[in-house]
Amino acid sequence: MGKAGNSSGGGHPSGVDAGALKLLITGGGLKRDMVNYLKSIQIDKVQNPQVKSSLERMMVGDRLVKDILTPNNFFLATKTRPCLDEYNNKVPASTIIGDVGGPVCFNIDKLVSAYKDLSEEAATIHLAALAFHEFTHHYQMPSADPQIIQSNEVEANRVGGYVLLTAKFLMIPVLQWTPNDQGNGLFQQIQKMYDEIRAKERKFLAVPGAYYAKYPGFKNQPDRGLFRLLPREIYEGKLSIEGGGAYYSFSTKSHDYQSIAELELDQGELSTGFAGCDFGYIVKIGSIPLNEVNETTPALAYLLNFIPASKDVPAVRKQQSQAINSGVHTNGYFYLNSTQKPLAVGQTYALRAISYDYADVLVVFRIIDIEKDGSLIIVWKKIKSFPALQCGSDGS
């Protein structure tokens, strides 16, 4: 049984909240928008021959419209029934390949995070594109062959991408949702409380100012800084931010799992590479101060010279498997996707985090405090950025 993954059309809403998206998906609005789009397009005028061929195959005898309108086929992800892709990664949306009329899963938390910077109109269009991506999988053959899996994903990306580019001009309705407050203002109160919670979370995650006294040039800088990392096993699901503050991105300086997460704290270990093709290496380089680490530091040689595979899924998976399972021993250092227990104050590490399509960065970081709950205070600086690569062919 094959599963389809995240859509490039779904993208990576402040104007759109979880309640609005739930209502759009489960209340019939998304289906209405998708059917209106199909009624508006003229297949013979679709200029992309590959997209045209896909749409023609899917729309024979109105079967795509009937597929979309299947009763109760949209459901929202839960902890016991998440949206999973072919590799069992949790994704914003998924479905079963080849299952026309089958269920389509949507993860509201991931969608809200992904669309947080979009307007209501843009979020609606992105959601429709993501849904068309998933429905494309219904008209494909399931397979365990990585090349066929990749080909299926490329086709779905093309269809979703085409919808994303054309939906605005074909006037998919803008998401409009008015909460049913019945005049008592409860929704506004909830929104205010939610904003207050988010503000308190940001304060909770912030590094106390006293730590910056030792690193005066590290505050609000693009290539260095300090951050607090929370243990996943304690805080995941207890904060509104996805990942519970257990993730950090050196590329976006965000704790949000969806914002190119590059480092995770879980069960007393640090690791990198969490979804899809992403992977990386961490190496412990001892108690050397951060300001003494540079491109000539011997422990960084392997990370600087490592060449990730690109546009070749099997080759990427082979490198990923080595990073996760066996690691690399060279020049007296051991490179793996995770640290070895126990973590200790004063230890310095180097990390090469490869996030396909988004970032590839080499940083060094040092643990400067371990708090009572196991949270870490970390200081870091960037050594080098590399060009972001693609995992598969055809821009996937």
C-alpha positions as CSV (number, residue, x, y, z in Angstrom):
1,M,0.0,0.0,0.0
2,G,1.7,3.2,-1.2
3,K,1.3,6.6,0.4
4,A,1.9,10.0,-1.1
5,G,3.9,12.7,0.5
6,N,4.1,16.4,0.9
7,S,3.3,18.6,-2.1
8,S,5.7,21.2,-3.5
9,G,2.5,23.1,-4.4
10,G,1.6,23.0,-0.7
11,G,4.7,25.1,0.0
12,H,6.8,25.6,2.7
13,P,-1.5,31.3,7.5
14,S,-0.8,34.8,10.4
15,G,-3.9,35.7,8.4
16,V,-5.3,32.1,8.5
17,D,-5.8,30.0,11.6
18,A,-6.4,26.4,12.4
19,G,-10.1,26.8,12.8
20,A,-10.4,28.4,9.3
21,L,-8.5,25.6,7.7
22,K,-10.5,22.9,9.5
23,L,-13.7,24.4,8.3
24,L,-12.5,24.8,4.7
25,I,-11.3,21.2,4.6
26,T,-14.2,19.4,6.5
27,G,-17.0,21.9,5.7
28,G,-16.9,21.3,1.9
29,G,-15.3,24.6,0.9
30,L,-12.1,23.1,-0.4
31,K,-14.0,20.5,-2.5
32,R,-16.1,23.3,-3.9
33,D,-13.1,25.4,-4.8
34,M,-11.4,22.4,-6.5
35,V,-14.5,21.6,-8.6
36,N,-14.9,25.2,-9.6
37,Y,-11.3,25.2,-10.7
38,L,-11.8,22.1,-12.9
39,K,-14.9,23.7,-14.4
40,S,-12.9,26.8,-15.3
41,I,-9.9,25.3,-17.0
42,Q,-9.7,24.5,-20.7
43,I,-7.6,21.4,-21.1
44,D,-6.8,22.1,-24.7
45,K,-5.2,25.4,-23.7
46,V,-2.9,23.9,-21.1
47,Q,0.5,24.6,-22.5
48,N,2.6,22.2,-20.4
49,P,2.2,18.9,-22.3
50,Q,3.0,16.8,-19.2
51,V,0.4,18.5,-17.1
52,K,-2.1,18.4,-19.9
53,S,-1.6,14.6,-20.3
54,S,-2.0,14.1,-16.5
55,L,-5.2,16.2,-16.3
56,E,-6.7,14.5,-19.4
57,R,-6.1,11.1,-17.9
58,M,-7.6,12.1,-14.5
59,M,-10.6,13.9,-15.9
60,V,-11.9,11.2,-18.2
61,G,-15.7,10.8,-17.6
62,D,-15.6,13.3,-14.8
63,R,-13.9,10.8,-12.6
64,L,-11.7,13.4,-10.9
65,V,-14.7,15.4,-9.9
66,K,-16.4,12.3,-8.6
67,D,-13.2,11.4,-6.8
68,I,-13.1,14.8,-5.1
69,L,-16.8,14.7,-4.2
70,T,-16.6,11.3,-2.5
71,P,-18.4,11.6,0.8
72,N,-16.2,11.7,4.0
73,N,-12.9,11.3,2.1
74,F,-11.2,14.2,3.8
75,F,-9.9,13.6,7.3
76,L,-7.7,15.5,9.8
77,A,-4.6,13.9,11.1
78,T,-4.4,12.7,14.7
79,K,-1.6,11.3,16.9
80,T,-2.8,7.7,16.1
81,R,-3.6,8.4,12.5
82,P,-1.0,10.8,11.1
83,C,-0.4,11.9,7.5
84,L,2.5,9.7,6.3
85,D,4.5,9.7,3.1
86,E,6.1,6.7,1.4
87,Y,8.9,6.7,3.8
88,N,6.6,7.1,6.9
89,N,7.6,10.7,7.4
90,K,4.8,12.9,8.9
91,V,3.8,15.4,6.2
92,P,1.1,18.1,5.7
93,A,-1.1,15.9,3.5
94,S,-1.1,12.3,2.2
95,T,-3.2,9.7,0.5
96,I,-2.9,6.2,-0.9
97,I,-1.5,5.8,-4.4
98,G,-3.9,4.2,-6.9
99,D,-6.9,4.5,-4.5
100,V,-9.5,6.5,-6.5
101,G,-12.2,7.6,-4.1
102,G,-9.8,6.9,-1.1
103,P,-9.2,9.1,1.9
104,V,-7.0,12.2,1.9
105,C,-5.3,13.2,5.1
106,F,-4.5,16.8,6.2
107,N,-2.3,17.8,9.1
108,I,-3.7,21.1,10.4
109,D,-0.7,22.0,12.6
110,K,1.7,21.5,9.7
111,L,-0.5,23.5,7.3
112,V,-0.8,26.4,9.7
113,S,2.9,26.4,10.1
114,A,3.6,26.2,6.4
115,Y,1.2,29.0,5.4
116,K,1.8,31.3,8.3
117,D,3.3,34.1,6.1
118,L,0.6,33.9,3.4
119,S,-2.6,35.9,2.9
120,E,-5.9,34.2,3.1
121,E,-6.2,34.1,-0.6
122,A,-2.7,32.7,-1.1
123,A,-3.3,30.1,1.7
124,T,-6.5,28.9,0.0
125,I,-4.7,28.6,-3.4
126,H,-1.8,26.7,-1.8
127,L,-4.2,24.4,0.0
128,A,-6.1,23.6,-3.3
129,A,-2.7,23.0,-5.1
130,L,-1.7,20.6,-2.3
131,A,-5.1,18.8,-2.6
132,F,-4.7,18.4,-6.4
133,H,-1.2,17.1,-5.7
134,E,-2.6,14.3,-3.5
135,F,-5.5,13.5,-5.9
136,T,-3.0,13.0,-8.7
137,H,-1.6,10.1,-6.7
138,H,-5.0,8.4,-7.0
139,Y,-4.3,7.9,-10.7
140,Q,-0.9,6.4,-10.4
141,M,0.4,2.8,-10.0
142,P,1.7,1.9,-6.5
143,S,5.2,0.6,-6.4
144,A,8.1,0.0,-3.9
145,D,10.6,1.0,-6.6
146,P,12.3,4.3,-5.5
147,Q,12.5,5.5,-9.1
148,I,8.7,5.0,-9.7
149,I,8.0,6.6,-6.3
150,Q,10.1,9.6,-7.4
151,S,8.4,9.7,-10.8
152,N,5.0,9.7,-9.1
153,E,6.0,12.5,-6.9
154,V,7.3,14.6,-9.8
155,E,4.0,14.2,-11.7
156,A,2.0,15.2,-8.6
157,N,4.3,18.2,-8.1
158,R,3.8,19.3,-11.7
159,V,0.0,19.2,-11.3
160,G,0.1,20.9,-8.0
161,G,2.5,23.5,-9.3
162,Y,0.3,24.2,-12.3
163,V,-2.7,24.8,-10.1
164,L,-0.6,27.1,-7.9
165,L,0.3,29.2,-10.9
166,T,-3.1,29.4,-12.5
167,A,-5.7,29.2,-9.7
168,K,-5.6,33.0,-9.0
169,F,-6.4,33.8,-12.6
170,L,-9.2,31.3,-12.6
171,M,-10.6,32.9,-9.5
172,I,-10.6,30.2,-6.9
173,P,-12.7,31.8,-4.1
174,V,-10.8,33.5,-1.3
175,L,-11.0,31.7,2.1
176,Q,-13.6,33.5,4.2
177,W,-14.5,32.2,7.6
178,T,-16.4,34.0,10.4
179,P,-16.3,32.2,13.7
180,N,-19.6,31.4,15.3
181,D,-19.3,33.5,18.4
182,Q,-23.1,33.9,18.8
183,G,-22.4,37.5,19.9
184,N,-20.5,36.6,23.0
185,G,-16.9,37.3,21.8
186,L,-15.5,34.0,22.9
187,F,-13.5,33.5,19.8
188,Q,-11.8,36.9,20.2
189,Q,-11.0,35.9,23.8
190,I,-9.5,32.7,22.6
191,Q,-7.4,34.5,20.0
192,K,-6.2,36.9,22.6
193,M,-5.2,34.1,25.0
194,Y,-3.5,32.3,22.1
195,D,-1.4,35.4,21.3
196,E,-0.5,35.7,24.9
197,I,0.6,32.0,25.0
198,R,2.8,32.5,21.9
199,A,4.4,35.5,23.5
200,K,5.1,33.6,26.7
201,E,6.5,30.7,24.7
202,R,8.9,33.0,22.9
203,K,10.1,34.3,26.3
204,F,10.4,30.7,27.6
205,L,12.6,29.8,24.6
206,A,14.7,32.9,24.8
207,V,18.3,32.8,26.1
208,P,18.7,34.8,29.3
209,G,20.6,38.0,28.8
210,A,23.3,37.0,31.2
211,Y,24.7,34.5,28.8
212,Y,25.3,37.2,26.2
213,A,27.7,38.9,28.5
214,K,30.2,36.3,27.7
215,Y,29.4,36.5,23.9
216,P,28.7,40.2,23.3
217,G,29.1,40.0,19.5
218,F,26.7,37.1,19.1
219,K,23.3,38.8,19.6
220,N,21.1,39.4,16.5
221,Q,23.8,38.3,14.1
222,P,23.1,36.4,10.9
223,D,26.0,33.9,11.2
224,R,26.2,33.3,14.9
225,G,24.2,33.4,18.1
226,L,22.9,31.6,21.2
227,F,19.7,29.5,21.6
228,R,18.0,27.3,24.1
229,L,17.0,23.8,23.0
230,L,14.3,21.9,24.9
231,P,14.2,18.1,25.3
232,R,11.7,16.7,22.9
233,E,10.6,13.9,25.2
234,I,9.3,16.5,27.8
235,Y,7.9,19.4,25.7
236,E,6.7,18.0,22.4
237,G,2.9,18.5,22.2
238,K,2.9,20.8,25.2
239,L,3.8,24.0,23.3
240,S,2.1,25.5,20.3
241,I,5.3,25.6,18.3
242,E,5.7,22.4,16.3
243,G,8.4,20.2,17.8
244,G,8.0,21.7,21.3
245,G,11.2,23.8,21.1
246,A,13.3,20.7,20.6
247,Y,14.5,21.8,17.1
248,Y,16.6,24.6,15.8
249,S,17.5,25.9,12.4
250,F,20.8,27.7,11.8
251,S,19.5,28.7,8.4
252,T,16.3,30.4,9.6
253,K,17.1,30.8,13.3
254,S,13.7,29.3,14.2
255,H,12.7,26.6,16.6
256,D,9.8,25.6,14.3
257,Y,10.2,22.1,13.0
258,Q,8.8,23.2,9.6
259,S,11.4,26.0,9.2
260,I,14.4,23.9,7.9
261,A,15.0,22.1,11.2
262,E,18.7,21.2,11.4
263,L,19.3,20.1,15.0
264,E,17.2,18.1,17.5
265,L,17.5,17.4,21.2
266,D,15.8,14.1,22.2
267,Q,16.6,11.7,25.0
268,G,19.9,13.4,25.8
269,E,21.2,13.2,22.3
270,L,21.6,15.8,19.5
271,S,20.9,14.7,15.9
272,T,20.3,16.1,12.4
273,G,18.3,15.0,9.4
274,F,14.7,14.4,10.1
275,A,12.6,14.0,7.0
276,G,12.7,13.1,3.3
277,C,16.3,13.0,1.9
278,D,17.8,15.3,4.6
279,F,20.8,14.1,6.5
280,G,24.0,15.3,8.0
281,Y,27.1,14.6,10.2
282,I,28.0,15.7,13.7
283,V,31.5,15.4,15.1
284,K,32.7,16.0,18.6
285,I,35.9,18.1,18.6
286,G,36.5,18.4,22.3
287,S,36.7,21.4,24.6
288,I,38.2,23.8,22.0
289,P,36.8,27.3,22.4
290,L,34.5,28.4,19.6
291,N,36.7,31.3,18.5
292,E,39.6,28.9,17.8
293,V,37.6,26.8,15.3
294,N,37.9,27.7,11.6
295,E,38.2,26.0,8.2
296,T,41.7,24.8,9.1
297,T,40.6,22.9,12.2
298,P,41.4,19.2,11.4
299,A,38.0,17.9,12.5
300,L,36.3,20.0,9.9
301,A,38.2,18.6,7.0
302,Y,35.8,15.8,6.2
303,L,32.8,18.0,6.6
304,L,34.2,20.7,4.3
305,N,35.2,18.2,1.6
306,F,32.1,16.0,1.7
307,I,30.1,16.0,-1.5
308,P,26.4,15.1,-1.1
309,A,24.7,13.2,-3.9
310,S,22.3,15.2,-6.0
311,K,19.5,14.4,-8.4
312,D,19.9,10.7,-7.7
313,V,17.6,9.3,-5.0
314,P,19.3,5.9,-4.5
315,A,22.7,7.6,-4.1
316,V,21.3,10.1,-1.6
317,R,19.6,7.3,0.4
318,K,22.9,5.4,0.5
319,Q,24.7,8.4,1.9
320,Q,21.8,9.0,4.3
321,S,21.9,5.4,5.5
322,Q,25.7,5.6,6.2
323,A,25.3,8.9,8.2
324,I,22.5,7.3,10.3
325,N,23.8,3.8,10.8
326,S,27.5,3.3,10.5
327,G,29.0,6.8,10.3
328,V,32.5,7.6,9.1
329,H,35.8,7.1,11.0
330,T,38.6,9.2,9.5
331,N,41.6,11.1,10.7
332,G,40.9,10.1,14.3
333,Y,37.3,11.5,14.3
334,F,33.9,9.9,14.2
335,Y,31.2,11.5,12.1
336,L,27.6,10.4,12.6
337,N,24.1,12.0,12.3
338,S,23.9,12.2,16.1
339,T,26.0,12.8,19.2
340,Q,27.1,10.2,21.7
341,K,25.9,10.3,25.3
342,P,26.5,12.0,27.6
343,L,26.3,15.6,26.6
344,A,28.4,17.9,28.7
345,V,29.0,21.6,29.3
346,G,32.1,22.8,27.5
347,Q,32.0,20.3,24.6
348,T,32.3,21.7,21.1
349,Y,30.8,20.0,18.0
350,A,30.8,20.6,14.3
351,L,27.7,20.0,12.2
352,R,27.1,19.7,8.4
353,A,23.3,19.8,7.9
354,I,22.1,19.0,4.4
355,S,18.5,20.0,3.8
356,Y,17.7,19.3,0.2
357,D,16.1,22.1,-1.8
358,Y,16.6,24.5,1.1
359,A,20.0,24.7,2.7
360,D,23.4,23.1,3.3
361,V,25.4,24.6,6.1
362,L,28.5,23.8,8.2
363,V,28.4,25.3,11.8
364,V,30.3,24.7,15.0
365,F,28.4,24.9,18.3
366,R,29.3,24.6,22.0
367,I,27.1,23.6,25.0
368,I,27.5,26.3,27.6
369,D,24.9,25.1,30.1
370,I,22.6,22.2,30.8
371,E,19.5,23.2,32.8
372,K,17.6,21.1,35.3
373,D,15.0,19.8,32.8
374,G,17.8,18.8,30.4
375,S,17.4,21.9,28.2
376,L,20.6,23.1,26.6
377,I,22.0,26.6,26.1
378,I,24.1,26.6,23.0
379,V,26.4,29.1,21.3
380,W,27.2,28.7,17.6
381,K,28.8,30.2,14.6
382,K,28.7,29.4,10.9
383,I,31.8,28.2,9.1
384,K,30.5,27.9,5.6
385,S,27.3,27.6,3.5
386,F,27.1,25.4,0.4
387,P,24.7,25.5,-2.5
388,A,21.4,23.8,-1.8
389,L,21.0,20.6,-3.8
390,Q,18.1,18.6,-5.2
391,C,17.4,15.1,-4.0
392,G,15.8,13.7,-7.2
393,S,15.7,14.6,-10.8
394,D,13.3,17.1,-12.5
395,G,13.8,19.6,-9.7
396,S,12.3,17.3,-7.0
